[in-house]
Amino acid sequence: MENKLVKLLGIALIMAMVMVGFVVAYVYYYYTAQIHVSVETPKIQWVQGTDVSASIGTNTTWCQISLNNLEPNATTVYTNALEFTVLNVSTNMKLEIVSITGTSTIIWGIRFYVFQSGGSSSTLSLVDGSSVSIPGTDGSSNPVDQVGYRQSGAPFGYGSMSTPVDSNGFAGTSSVTYIIAIEAYGKDGISTTQTATVELRLIWS
């Protein structure tokens, strides 16, 4: 009886060691797999514009901008709010409005327009029906891409009533810089010292 008990204990011990071996091997494989995961090198890079202050992320594919100096019941246009450059390889891309903070307080509608840079200027037709000249473009009157956000009651032309929202996208050309102009309509009763913060992201495929 004692011998049988010893044998059973021995078998149980061996099975336990085998199970521990499997667990250790699994954990080792898990961490080894993690080590070899790499993030794709960005194909697009944000560049500071001249009209607004931007905080650009460490991987240069997202940024935050602060909009102020908006007038109540009036349109403010930032003709060179931001720029971005396509790095090395032509790629399809989209501009995404990730979030907007302060919109409910000061912004009724906002729209972002993307132009290819160049030595000419473009005439941009705004949602409010007026037009404005965008300097430093390739001269095309049609932006290559655009996306926007609006509050309830704002003209439909500003765009979506929720975030995040993506643009339709376009084919970006290698080593070419693009300009982003912004049209923003201030709400009634706001102060020019109030600020809205917009987070943007560039998505490529």
Number of C-alpha atoms within 10 A of each C-alpha: 6 7 8 9 10 11 12 12 12 12 12 12 12 12 12 12 12 12 12 12 12 12 12 12 11 12 12 11 12 11 10 11 10 9 9 8 8 7 6 6 8 14 21 26 18 23 18 17 18 13 15 16 15 21 15 18 13 8 12 17 18 21 21 18 20 16 25 19 13 23 20 18 15 13 20 18 21 18 22 20 22 24 20 22 20 22 18 12 11 16 17 14 20 20 23 23 23 18 17 20 14 13 20 13 15 26 28 24 28 25 22 24 22 22 28 23 21 16 9 12 17 19 16 19 14 18 19 13 6 9 12 12 15 23 18 18 22 16 19 17 15 14 20 16 19 24 23 25 26 24 18 10 8 17 13 15 16 24 20 19 15 14 14 15 18 19 18 13 17 16 14 22 17 15 13 15 21 25 24 22 23 22 19 27 24 24 21 14 11 17 15 14 10 14 20 17 16 18 19 21 20 21 19 19 8
